[in-house]
Amino acid sequence: MSDIFEIMHSTRAMRRLKPDPVPDDLVLKVLRAGAAAANGGNTQKWRFLVLRDEARKRAVQRWYKKAYDEVIGPRYASSAPPPGTDAARYHRQHQAVEYLTEYFHEAPVWIVACLLDDKPTRWSGASIYPAVQNMLLACRALGLGSTLTTRHLIFEAEAEAALGLPPGVHSYAILPIGWPMGKFGPVGRGPLEEIVYLDDWGKPWEAARGA
């Protein structure tokens, strides 16, 4: 795909991934897209750990599942569907989250997005999440499935030890990447008129009505 707007509006979270191998040349294209992103002061303190080793992925998956069992699962069970998502679609999303939880380690490639950051601050993410989004869009353009997940950070110290990260390096996201089992399509989001204001907080912007 080449139309950026079509790519953005159809980049669904793909949590069901085939275990089939992903060629290195495609992974490199995804990484180049990440390294083209904006970052604070162009300091380029990002680092990307590419994981194919199943034993290491299994070690992280242990904490990923524990986070689901103790935090994420109960939240899904007690939460209403988000804007733009009906109950049936929310149920399917929950099922996909459960699937990823169980088979996280089987995604053929992980990209762990990290920063060289001794003292993370509120704005640290501005130097890594644009790269993460670029990589998600690149995956979509290449027909690869992925999703942005930060759940391992619920058990940050344990998960980062399992990842083998050295002191002064922190992970901000894991992108499991593979060929999707499902289909790409429109993302589920609420209308702009509910989230966009003009000049004053809470003041509707007529141009956003119905957009």
Residue frames as a rotation matrix with the C-alpha (Angstrom) as fourth column:
MET 1
0.573 0.820 0.000 0.00
0.820 -0.573 0.000 0.00
0.000 0.000 -1.000 0.00
SER 2
-0.509 -0.803 0.310 1.13
0.804 -0.572 -0.161 3.55
0.306 0.167 0.937 -0.62
ASP 3
0.031 0.567 0.823 -1.75
0.072 -0.823 0.564 5.89
0.997 0.042 -0.067 0.34
ILE 4
-0.854 -0.519 -0.020 -0.84
0.060 -0.062 -0.996 7.18
0.516 -0.852 0.084 3.79
PHE 5
-0.491 0.724 0.484 -4.40
-0.870 -0.438 -0.227 8.07
0.048 -0.532 0.845 4.77
GLU 6
0.482 0.629 -0.611 -5.74
-0.589 0.748 0.305 4.66
0.649 0.213 0.731 3.81
ILE 7
-0.241 -0.669 -0.703 -2.90
0.236 0.662 -0.711 3.08
0.941 -0.337 -0.001 5.76
MET 8
-0.908 -0.147 0.391 -3.62
-0.296 -0.435 -0.851 5.16
0.295 -0.889 0.351 8.87
HIS 9
-0.211 0.935 0.285 -7.35
-0.977 -0.195 -0.086 4.50
-0.025 -0.296 0.955 8.81
SER 10
0.692 0.468 -0.550 -6.95
-0.512 0.855 0.082 0.75
0.509 0.225 0.831 8.37
THR 11
-0.410 -0.882 -0.231 -4.10
-0.314 0.375 -0.872 0.01
0.856 -0.285 -0.431 10.76
ARG 12
0.697 0.701 0.153 -6.01
-0.456 0.268 0.849 -2.17
0.554 -0.661 0.506 13.17
ALA 13
-0.127 -0.649 0.750 -4.38
-0.956 0.282 0.083 -3.83
-0.265 -0.706 -0.656 16.16
MET 14
0.422 0.179 -0.889 -3.57
-0.554 0.827 -0.097 -7.31
0.717 0.533 0.448 14.89
ARG 15
0.042 -0.338 0.940 -3.28
-0.980 0.170 0.105 -9.61
-0.196 -0.926 -0.324 17.90
ARG 16
0.633 0.144 0.761 -3.73
-0.055 0.988 -0.142 -12.93
-0.773 0.048 0.633 16.10
LEU 17
0.274 -0.674 -0.686 -0.54
-0.943 -0.328 -0.055 -13.61
-0.188 0.662 -0.726 14.18
LYS 18
0.948 -0.025 -0.318 0.66
-0.100 0.924 -0.370 -16.62
0.303 0.382 0.873 12.25
PRO 19
0.637 -0.760 0.130 3.94
-0.035 0.140 0.990 -18.20
-0.770 -0.635 0.063 13.44
ASP 20
0.723 -0.351 0.595 5.25
0.690 0.324 -0.648 -18.17
0.035 0.879 0.476 9.86
PRO 21
-0.181 -0.907 -0.380 8.68
0.849 -0.339 0.406 -16.48
-0.497 -0.249 0.831 9.48
VAL 22
0.927 0.311 -0.208 8.97
0.190 -0.870 -0.454 -12.82
-0.322 0.381 -0.866 8.52
PRO 23
0.463 -0.802 0.376 11.92
0.793 0.185 -0.581 -12.10
0.396 0.567 0.722 6.18
ASP 24
-0.114 -0.640 -0.760 14.74
0.857 -0.450 0.250 -9.92
-0.502 -0.623 0.600 7.45
ASP 25
-0.818 -0.266 0.511 14.35
0.527 -0.702 0.479 -7.46
0.231 0.661 0.714 4.58
LEU 26
0.108 0.924 0.366 10.81
0.391 -0.378 0.839 -6.62
0.914 0.052 -0.402 5.70
VAL 27
0.584 0.026 -0.812 11.86
0.810 -0.085 0.580 -6.24
-0.054 -0.996 -0.071 9.33
LEU 28
-0.497 -0.844 -0.201 14.61
0.793 -0.536 0.289 -3.87
-0.351 -0.016 0.936 8.20
LYS 29
-0.526 0.397 0.752 12.08
0.409 -0.657 0.633 -1.77
0.746 0.641 0.183 6.29
VAL 30
0.598 0.767 -0.234 9.99
0.532 -0.162 0.831 -1.50
0.599 -0.621 -0.505 9.45
LEU 31
0.298 -0.579 -0.759 13.05
0.869 -0.163 0.466 -0.49
-0.394 -0.798 0.455 11.48
ARG 32
-0.727 -0.556 0.401 14.09
0.680 -0.663 0.314 2.13
0.091 0.501 0.860 8.92
ALA 33
0.015 0.822 0.570 10.62
0.368 -0.535 0.761 3.63
0.930 0.198 -0.310 9.18
GLY 34
0.727 0.235 -0.645 11.02
0.675 -0.078 0.733 3.80
0.122 -0.969 -0.215 12.94
ALA 35
-0.101 -0.894 -0.437 14.41
0.855 -0.303 0.421 5.46
-0.508 -0.331 0.795 12.70
ALA 36
-0.588 -0.040 0.808 12.94
0.618 -0.667 0.417 8.12
0.522 0.744 0.416 10.38
ALA 37
0.412 0.892 -0.185 10.61
0.788 -0.246 0.565 9.40
0.459 -0.378 -0.804 13.11
ALA 38
0.271 -0.218 0.938 10.80
-0.316 -0.940 -0.127 12.66
0.909 -0.262 -0.324 15.00
ASN 39
0.416 -0.160 -0.895 12.58
0.821 0.490 0.294 12.60
0.391 -0.857 0.335 18.37
GLY 40
0.942 0.099 -0.321 13.61
0.268 -0.799 0.539 15.17
-0.203 -0.594 -0.779 20.96
GLY 41
0.521 -0.766 -0.378 16.53
-0.536 -0.638 0.553 17.28
-0.664 -0.085 -0.743 19.78
ASN 42
0.773 -0.189 -0.606 17.32
-0.450 0.511 -0.733 14.62
0.448 0.839 0.310 17.18
THR 43
0.050 -0.757 0.651 19.37
-0.974 0.107 0.198 12.96
-0.220 -0.644 -0.733 19.90
GLN 44
0.303 0.152 -0.941 18.31
-0.634 0.769 -0.080 9.51
0.711 0.621 0.330 18.59
LYS 45
-0.522 -0.469 0.713 18.55
-0.853 0.299 -0.428 7.85
-0.013 -0.831 -0.556 21.99
TRP 46
0.602 0.789 0.126 16.26
-0.773 0.615 -0.156 5.10
-0.201 -0.004 0.980 20.79
ARG 47
-0.731 -0.683 -0.019 17.37
-0.664 0.703 0.255 1.50
-0.160 0.199 -0.967 20.58
PHE 48
0.363 0.883 -0.299 15.41
-0.929 0.368 -0.039 -1.36
0.076 0.292 0.953 19.01
LEU 49
-0.597 -0.496 0.631 15.83
-0.587 0.806 0.079 -4.91
-0.547 -0.323 -0.772 20.25
VAL 50
0.079 0.565 -0.821 14.73
-0.904 0.388 0.180 -7.41
0.420 0.728 0.542 17.59
LEU 51
-0.411 -0.152 0.899 13.72
-0.698 0.687 -0.203 -10.65
-0.587 -0.711 -0.388 19.25
ARG 52
0.074 0.405 -0.911 13.34
-0.797 0.573 0.189 -13.96
0.599 0.713 0.365 17.46
ASP 53
-0.806 -0.509 -0.303 14.54
-0.225 0.736 -0.639 -16.19
0.548 -0.446 -0.707 20.31
GLU 54
0.112 0.971 -0.211 11.53
-0.099 0.222 0.970 -18.09
0.989 -0.088 0.121 21.63
ALA 55
-0.050 -0.170 -0.984 13.05
0.881 0.456 -0.124 -18.87
0.470 -0.873 0.127 25.02
ARG 56
-0.927 -0.309 -0.211 13.53
0.372 -0.830 -0.417 -15.18
-0.046 -0.465 0.884 25.77
LYS 57
-0.592 0.783 0.193 10.05
-0.456 -0.522 0.721 -14.36
0.665 0.339 0.666 24.47
ARG 58
0.149 0.636 -0.757 8.57
0.370 0.674 0.640 -17.07
0.917 -0.375 -0.135 26.69
ALA 59
-0.495 -0.419 -0.761 10.34
0.855 -0.080 -0.512 -15.56
0.154 -0.904 0.398 29.70
VAL 60
-0.981 0.190 0.039 8.68
-0.192 -0.979 -0.063 -12.20
0.027 -0.069 0.997 29.00
GLN 61
-0.359 0.902 -0.240 5.32
-0.257 0.152 0.954 -13.82
0.897 0.404 0.177 28.19
ARG 62
-0.346 0.174 -0.922 5.20
0.802 0.565 -0.194 -15.15
0.488 -0.806 -0.335 31.76
TRP 63
-0.756 0.009 -0.655 4.99
0.442 -0.730 -0.521 -11.58
-0.482 -0.684 0.547 33.08
TYR 64
-0.870 0.471 -0.146 2.75
-0.419 -0.550 0.723 -10.51
0.261 0.690 0.675 30.23
LYS 65
-0.260 0.790 -0.555 0.22
0.216 0.608 0.764 -13.17
0.941 0.079 -0.329 31.21
LYS 66
-0.449 0.048 -0.892 0.50
0.893 0.067 -0.445 -12.36
0.038 -0.997 -0.072 34.90
ALA 67
-0.943 0.101 -0.318 -0.36
-0.070 -0.992 -0.108 -8.74
-0.326 -0.079 0.942 34.06
TYR 68
-0.570 0.787 -0.234 -3.41
-0.374 0.005 0.928 -9.96
0.731 0.616 0.292 32.14
ASP 69
-0.231 0.489 -0.841 -4.59
0.605 0.749 0.270 -12.24
0.762 -0.446 -0.469 34.93
GLU 70
-0.375 -0.019 -0.927 -4.21
0.909 -0.204 -0.363 -9.61
-0.182 -0.979 0.094 37.63
VAL 71
-0.580 0.047 -0.813 -4.96
0.083 -0.990 -0.116 -6.31
-0.811 -0.135 0.570 35.85
ILE 72
-0.852 0.147 -0.503 -6.01
-0.515 -0.403 0.756 -6.38
-0.092 0.903 0.419 32.20
GLY 73
-0.762 0.573 -0.302 -8.49
0.354 0.759 0.546 -9.28
0.542 0.309 -0.781 32.28
PRO 74
-0.327 0.662 -0.674 -10.52
0.877 -0.054 -0.478 -7.89
-0.353 -0.747 -0.563 35.20
ARG 75
-0.624 0.066 -0.778 -10.53
-0.130 -0.991 0.020 -4.46
-0.770 0.114 0.627 33.53
TYR 76
-0.888 0.318 -0.332 -12.05
-0.320 0.091 0.943 -5.90
0.330 0.944 0.021 30.35
ALA 77
-0.615 0.660 -0.431 -14.63
0.682 0.720 0.130 -7.81
0.396 -0.214 -0.893 32.37
SER 78
-0.130 0.557 -0.820 -15.83
0.852 -0.360 -0.380 -4.68
-0.507 -0.748 -0.428 34.15
SER 79
-0.678 -0.240 -0.695 -15.48
-0.021 -0.938 0.345 -2.00
-0.735 0.248 0.631 31.44
ALA 80
0.532 0.847 0.006 -17.99
0.118 -0.066 -0.991 -0.71
-0.838 0.528 -0.135 28.91
PRO 81
0.286 -0.410 0.866 -17.04
0.952 0.227 -0.207 -0.63
-0.112 0.883 0.455 25.21
PRO 82
-0.517 -0.533 -0.670 -14.99
0.419 -0.840 0.344 2.43
-0.746 -0.103 0.658 24.20
PRO 83
0.192 0.605 -0.773 -16.37
-0.410 -0.666 -0.623 5.07
-0.892 0.436 0.120 21.78
GLY 84
0.033 -0.101 -0.994 -16.95
-0.999 -0.032 -0.030 3.74
-0.029 0.994 -0.102 18.27
THR 85
-0.823 -0.342 -0.454 -17.05
-0.352 0.934 -0.064 0.12
0.446 0.107 -0.889 19.45
ASP 86
0.253 0.961 0.115 -20.23
-0.785 0.134 0.604 -1.86
0.565 -0.244 0.788 20.04
ALA 87
0.380 -0.051 0.924 -20.55
-0.810 0.464 0.359 -4.68
-0.446 -0.885 0.135 22.57
ALA 88
0.955 0.012 0.295 -20.03
0.111 0.911 -0.396 -7.44
-0.274 0.411 0.869 20.00
ARG 89
0.620 -0.770 0.149 -16.85
0.026 -0.170 -0.985 -5.85
0.784 0.615 -0.085 18.64
TYR 90
0.181 -0.526 0.831 -15.58
-0.924 -0.381 -0.040 -5.21
0.338 -0.761 -0.554 22.15
HIS 91
0.689 0.128 0.713 -16.11
-0.445 0.852 0.277 -8.89
-0.572 -0.508 0.644 22.94
ARG 92
0.911 -0.389 0.138 -14.11
0.352 0.557 -0.752 -9.88
0.215 0.734 0.644 19.87
GLN 93
0.359 -0.804 0.474 -11.37
-0.457 -0.594 -0.662 -7.48
0.814 0.021 -0.581 20.93
HIS 94
0.348 -0.170 0.922 -11.30
-0.914 0.156 0.374 -9.09
-0.208 -0.973 -0.101 24.36
GLN 95
0.900 0.012 0.436 -10.98
0.042 0.993 -0.115 -12.52
-0.434 0.122 0.893 22.75
ALA 96
0.720 -0.672 0.174 -8.10
0.205 -0.035 -0.978 -11.26
0.663 0.740 0.112 20.60
VAL 97
0.241 -0.613 0.753 -6.38
-0.836 -0.525 -0.160 -9.86
0.494 -0.590 -0.639 23.69
GLU 98
0.587 0.030 0.809 -6.73
-0.576 0.717 0.392 -13.24
-0.568 -0.696 0.439 25.37
TYR 99
0.952 -0.238 0.192 -5.28
0.305 0.699 -0.647 -14.91
0.020 0.675 0.738 22.28
LEU 100
0.455 -0.826 0.333 -2.26
-0.222 -0.467 -0.856 -12.61
0.862 0.316 -0.396 22.22
THR 101
0.378 -0.269 0.886 -1.75
-0.926 -0.117 0.359 -13.23
0.007 -0.956 -0.293 25.93
GLU 102
0.729 0.001 0.685 -1.52
-0.199 0.957 0.210 -16.99
-0.655 -0.289 0.698 25.41
TYR 103
0.642 -0.415 0.645 0.51
0.737 0.566 -0.370 -16.92
-0.211 0.713 0.669 22.18
PHE 104
0.900 -0.300 -0.316 2.55
-0.284 -0.954 0.097 -13.74
-0.330 0.003 -0.944 22.62
HIS 105
0.069 -0.974 0.217 5.81
-0.413 0.170 0.895 -15.69
-0.908 -0.151 -0.391 22.39
GLU 106
0.030 -0.005 1.000 4.79
0.648 0.761 -0.015 -17.30
-0.761 0.648 0.026 19.08
ALA 107
0.943 0.165 -0.288 4.80
-0.078 -0.733 -0.676 -14.04
-0.323 0.660 -0.679 17.13
PRO 108
0.692 -0.692 0.206 7.82
0.696 0.562 -0.447 -14.64
0.193 0.453 0.870 14.86
VAL 109
-0.392 -0.824 0.409 9.39
0.628 -0.565 -0.536 -11.23
0.673 0.047 0.739 15.51
TRP 110
0.641 0.460 -0.614 9.26
0.744 -0.567 0.353 -8.76
-0.186 -0.683 -0.706 18.33
ILE 111
-0.194 -0.683 0.704 10.61
0.444 -0.702 -0.557 -5.24
0.875 0.205 0.440 18.15
VAL 112
0.369 0.211 -0.905 11.20
0.925 -0.173 0.337 -3.87
-0.086 -0.962 -0.259 21.63
ALA 113
0.339 -0.168 0.926 11.29
0.348 -0.892 -0.289 -0.07
0.874 0.420 -0.244 21.49
CYS 114
0.396 -0.332 -0.856 13.72
0.914 0.057 0.401 1.31
-0.084 -0.941 0.326 24.07
LEU 115
0.771 -0.256 0.583 15.37
-0.085 -0.949 -0.304 4.56
0.631 0.184 -0.753 25.15
LEU 116
-0.271 -0.865 -0.422 18.76
0.749 0.086 -0.657 5.26
0.604 -0.494 0.625 26.69
ASP 117
0.116 0.505 0.856 17.27
-0.255 -0.817 0.517 7.07
0.960 -0.278 0.034 29.65
ASP 118
-0.763 -0.468 -0.446 18.61
0.300 0.356 -0.885 7.01
0.573 -0.809 -0.131 33.23
LYS 119
-0.772 0.518 -0.369 15.77
0.224 -0.321 -0.920 9.15
-0.595 -0.793 0.131 34.55
PRO 120
-0.591 0.611 0.527 12.59
0.710 0.084 0.699 8.78
0.383 0.787 -0.483 32.43
THR 121
-0.850 0.348 -0.395 10.30
-0.054 -0.803 -0.593 11.82
-0.523 -0.483 0.702 32.56
ARG 122
0.082 0.996 0.041 6.83
0.100 0.033 -0.994 12.66
-0.992 0.086 -0.097 31.39
TRP 123
0.614 0.157 -0.774 8.12
-0.645 -0.465 -0.606 13.75
-0.455 0.871 -0.184 27.98
SER 124
-0.420 -0.846 0.329 10.49
-0.477 0.514 0.713 10.84
-0.772 0.142 -0.619 27.40
GLY 125
-0.032 0.499 0.866 7.89
0.478 0.769 -0.425 9.02
-0.878 0.401 -0.263 25.30
ALA 126
0.765 0.323 -0.557 7.96
-0.241 -0.660 -0.712 11.85
-0.597 0.679 -0.427 22.75
SER 127
-0.012 -0.868 -0.496 11.32
-0.960 -0.128 0.248 10.47
-0.279 0.480 -0.832 21.61
ILE 128
-0.881 -0.331 0.338 10.17
-0.249 0.932 0.264 6.88
-0.403 0.148 -0.903 21.07
TYR 129
-0.166 0.898 0.408 6.42
0.279 0.439 -0.854 6.66
-0.946 -0.028 -0.323 20.42
PRO 130
0.430 0.260 -0.865 6.59
-0.723 -0.475 -0.502 8.46
-0.541 0.841 -0.017 17.04
ALA 131
-0.578 -0.693 -0.432 9.03
-0.816 0.504 0.283 5.72
0.021 0.516 -0.856 15.99
VAL 132
-0.749 0.377 0.545 6.61
0.073 0.864 -0.498 3.09
-0.659 -0.333 -0.675 17.28
GLN 133
0.310 0.928 -0.205 3.76
-0.107 -0.181 -0.978 4.58
-0.945 0.325 0.043 15.23
ASN 134
0.096 -0.360 -0.928 5.95
-0.972 -0.235 -0.009 4.75
-0.215 0.903 -0.372 12.14
MET 135
-0.872 -0.489 0.037 6.74
-0.477 0.863 0.167 1.07
-0.114 0.127 -0.985 12.55
LEU 136
-0.363 0.833 0.417 3.08
0.189 0.504 -0.843 0.16
-0.913 -0.227 -0.340 12.95
LEU 137
0.519 0.546 -0.658 2.23
-0.481 -0.450 -0.753 2.04
-0.707 0.707 0.029 9.75
ALA 138
-0.291 -0.708 -0.643 5.14
-0.955 0.181 0.233 0.41
-0.049 0.683 -0.729 7.95
CYS 139
-0.832 0.064 0.551 3.87
-0.062 0.976 -0.208 -3.01
-0.551 -0.207 -0.808 9.02
ARG 140
0.182 0.982 0.050 0.44
0.078 0.036 -0.996 -2.17
-0.980 0.186 -0.070 7.62
ALA 141
0.376 -0.082 -0.923 1.94
-0.830 -0.471 -0.297 -0.97
-0.411 0.878 -0.245 4.32
LEU 142
-0.593 -0.715 -0.371 3.82
-0.801 0.573 0.176 -4.27
0.087 0.401 -0.912 4.02
GLY 143
0.167 0.762 -0.626 0.80
-0.534 0.604 0.592 -6.40
0.829 0.235 0.507 4.88
LEU 144
-0.614 -0.457 -0.643 2.21
0.309 0.610 -0.729 -7.36
0.726 -0.647 -0.234 8.27
GLY 145
0.569 0.821 0.049 0.17
0.202 -0.197 0.959 -7.40
0.797 -0.536 -0.278 11.44
SER 146
-0.632 -0.717 -0.293 1.24
0.482 -0.068 -0.874 -5.86
0.606 -0.694 0.389 14.73
THR 147
0.640 0.762 0.098 -0.04
0.416 -0.451 0.790 -4.05
0.646 -0.465 -0.606 17.79
LEU 148
-0.281 -0.661 0.696 1.38
-0.359 -0.600 -0.715 -1.58
0.890 -0.451 -0.069 20.27
THR 149
0.695 0.497 -0.520 1.54
0.298 0.459 0.837 -3.21
0.655 -0.737 0.170 23.69
THR 150
-0.194 -0.715 0.672 3.00
-0.504 -0.515 -0.693 -1.88
0.842 -0.473 -0.260 26.92
ARG 151
0.747 0.665 0.030 1.45
-0.364 0.371 0.854 -4.41
0.557 -0.649 0.519 29.27
HIS 152
0.345 -0.683 -0.643 4.80
0.643 0.672 -0.368 -5.88
0.683 -0.287 0.671 30.25
LEU 153
-0.469 -0.566 0.678 5.53
-0.022 -0.760 -0.649 -2.60
0.883 -0.319 0.344 32.02
ILE 154
0.640 0.681 0.356 3.07
-0.468 -0.023 0.883 -3.56
0.610 -0.732 0.304 34.77
PHE 155
0.858 -0.509 0.072 5.96
0.254 0.542 0.801 -5.80
-0.447 -0.669 0.595 35.86
GLU 156
0.887 -0.437 -0.148 8.64
-0.409 -0.599 -0.688 -3.55
0.212 0.672 -0.710 34.42
ALA 157
0.116 -0.928 0.354 11.67
-0.954 -0.005 0.299 -4.70
-0.276 -0.373 -0.886 36.39
GLU 158
0.032 -0.057 0.998 10.93
-0.150 0.987 0.062 -8.39
-0.988 -0.152 0.023 35.90
ALA 159
0.840 0.362 0.404 10.09
0.327 0.256 -0.910 -8.08
-0.433 0.896 0.097 32.20
GLU 160
0.789 -0.592 -0.165 13.11
-0.575 -0.616 -0.539 -5.91
0.218 0.520 -0.826 31.42
ALA 161
-0.059 -0.786 0.616 15.34
-0.781 0.421 0.462 -8.41
-0.622 -0.453 -0.638 33.22
ALA 162
0.282 0.251 0.926 13.83
0.252 0.912 -0.324 -11.17
-0.926 0.325 0.194 31.07
LEU 163
0.994 0.080 0.071 14.52
0.093 -0.320 -0.943 -9.02
-0.052 0.944 -0.326 28.00
GLY 164
0.310 -0.950 -0.030 18.15
0.942 0.302 0.148 -8.70
-0.131 -0.074 0.989 29.10
LEU 165
0.658 -0.036 0.752 18.17
0.280 -0.915 -0.289 -4.89
0.699 0.401 -0.592 29.07
PRO 166
-0.325 -0.864 -0.384 21.21
0.793 -0.028 -0.609 -3.27
0.516 -0.503 0.694 30.71
PRO 167
0.003 0.270 -0.963 21.03
0.805 -0.572 -0.158 -0.47
-0.593 -0.775 -0.219 33.33
GLY 168
-0.507 -0.177 -0.844 20.02
-0.087 -0.963 0.254 2.88
-0.858 0.202 0.473 31.88
VAL 169
-0.912 0.291 -0.288 17.93
-0.280 0.068 0.958 1.33
0.299 0.954 0.020 29.11
HIS 170
-0.548 0.801 0.240 14.14
-0.196 0.156 -0.968 1.26
-0.813 -0.578 0.072 29.41
SER 171
-0.832 0.364 0.417 11.55
0.548 0.431 0.717 -0.37
0.082 0.826 -0.558 27.20
TYR 172
-0.751 0.594 -0.290 8.53
-0.466 -0.787 -0.405 1.67
-0.468 -0.169 0.867 26.15
ALA 173
0.408 0.886 -0.221 6.66
-0.831 0.259 -0.493 -0.80
-0.379 0.385 0.842 23.94
ILE 174
-0.632 -0.468 0.618 6.81
-0.064 0.826 0.559 -4.24
-0.773 0.313 -0.552 22.39
LEU 175
0.117 0.621 -0.775 5.59
-0.951 -0.156 -0.268 -4.75
-0.288 0.768 0.572 18.83
PRO 176
-0.257 -0.121 0.959 4.83
0.063 0.988 0.141 -8.41
-0.964 0.097 -0.247 18.08
ILE 177
-0.059 0.127 -0.990 5.02
-0.894 -0.447 -0.004 -8.72
-0.444 0.885 0.140 14.29
GLY 178
-0.698 -0.136 0.703 3.80
0.126 0.943 0.308 -11.43
-0.705 0.303 -0.641 11.94
TRP 179
-0.882 0.468 -0.055 1.43
-0.099 -0.071 0.993 -12.25
0.460 0.881 0.109 9.14
PRO 180
-0.606 0.674 0.424 -2.11
-0.752 -0.310 -0.582 -11.50
-0.261 -0.671 0.694 10.36
MET 181
-0.842 0.444 0.306 -4.81
0.448 0.892 -0.060 -14.14
-0.300 0.086 -0.950 10.68
GLY 182
0.143 0.956 -0.254 -7.53
0.626 -0.286 -0.726 -11.51
-0.767 -0.055 -0.639 10.37
LYS 183
0.085 -0.001 0.996 -8.25
0.938 -0.338 -0.080 -8.76
0.337 0.941 -0.028 7.88
PHE 184
-0.873 -0.349 -0.340 -7.33
0.426 -0.886 -0.185 -5.10
-0.236 -0.307 0.922 7.93
GLY 185
-0.043 0.892 0.450 -10.21
0.846 -0.207 0.491 -2.66
0.531 0.402 -0.746 7.92
PRO 186
0.135 0.145 0.980 -11.52
-0.112 -0.981 0.160 0.60
0.984 -0.132 -0.116 9.36
VAL 187
-0.831 -0.419 -0.367 -10.41
0.337 0.146 -0.930 1.32
0.443 -0.896 0.020 12.91
GLY 188
0.205 0.950 -0.233 -13.14
0.786 -0.018 0.617 1.81
0.583 -0.310 -0.751 15.50
ARG 189
-0.847 -0.466 -0.256 -13.09
0.529 -0.693 -0.490 5.36
0.051 -0.550 0.833 16.81
GLY 190
0.059 0.879 -0.473 -15.67
0.798 -0.326 -0.507 7.83
-0.600 -0.347 -0.721 18.08
PRO 191
0.577 0.257 0.776 -16.69
0.744 -0.557 -0.369 10.98
0.338 0.790 -0.512 16.18
LEU 192
-0.465 -0.836 0.290 -14.40
0.678 -0.547 -0.490 14.01
0.569 -0.031 0.822 16.13
GLU 193
-0.003 0.525 0.851 -17.12
-0.156 -0.841 0.519 16.29
0.988 -0.131 0.084 17.47
GLU 194
0.895 0.369 -0.252 -16.87
0.149 0.287 0.946 14.53
0.421 -0.884 0.202 20.83
ILE 195
0.494 -0.788 -0.369 -13.12
0.820 0.280 0.499 15.07
-0.290 -0.549 0.784 21.24
VAL 196
-0.464 -0.666 0.585 -12.30
0.830 -0.557 0.023 18.32
0.310 0.496 0.811 19.40
TYR 197
0.437 0.542 -0.718 -12.77
0.733 -0.677 -0.064 21.84
-0.521 -0.498 -0.694 20.85
LEU 198
0.169 -0.332 0.928 -12.21
0.750 -0.568 -0.340 25.28
0.640 0.753 0.153 19.32
ASP 199
-0.123 -0.388 0.913 -10.25
-0.114 -0.909 -0.402 27.94
0.986 -0.154 0.067 21.23
ASP 200
-0.220 0.106 0.970 -11.90
-0.957 -0.216 -0.194 27.23
0.189 -0.971 0.149 24.61
TRP 201
-0.983 -0.174 -0.058 -11.94
-0.155 0.956 -0.249 23.86
0.099 -0.236 -0.967 26.38
GLY 202
-0.571 0.806 0.154 -15.35
0.461 0.470 -0.752 22.28
-0.679 -0.359 -0.641 25.90
LYS 203
-0.005 0.553 -0.833 -16.40
-0.527 -0.709 -0.468 24.68
-0.850 0.437 0.295 23.12
PRO 204
0.357 0.188 0.915 -17.65
0.493 0.794 -0.356 22.65
-0.793 0.578 0.190 20.12
TRP 205
-0.624 -0.510 -0.592 -16.07
-0.351 -0.494 0.796 23.20
-0.698 0.704 0.129 16.73
GLU 206
0.373 0.920 -0.116 -18.83
-0.517 0.103 -0.850 23.14
-0.770 0.377 0.514 14.14
ALA 207
0.140 -0.383 -0.913 -16.45
-0.972 0.122 -0.200 21.98
0.188 0.916 -0.355 11.42
ALA 208
-0.849 -0.524 0.062 -15.90
-0.522 0.817 -0.245 18.75
0.078 -0.240 -0.968 13.37
ARG 209
-0.157 0.874 0.461 -19.60
-0.623 0.275 -0.733 17.96
-0.767 -0.402 0.501 13.63
GLY 210
0.814 0.569 0.117 -20.30
-0.317 0.604 -0.731 14.76
-0.487 0.557 0.673 11.74
ALA 211
0.337 -0.771 -0.541 -16.65
-0.880 -0.054 -0.472 14.40
0.334 0.635 -0.696 10.69
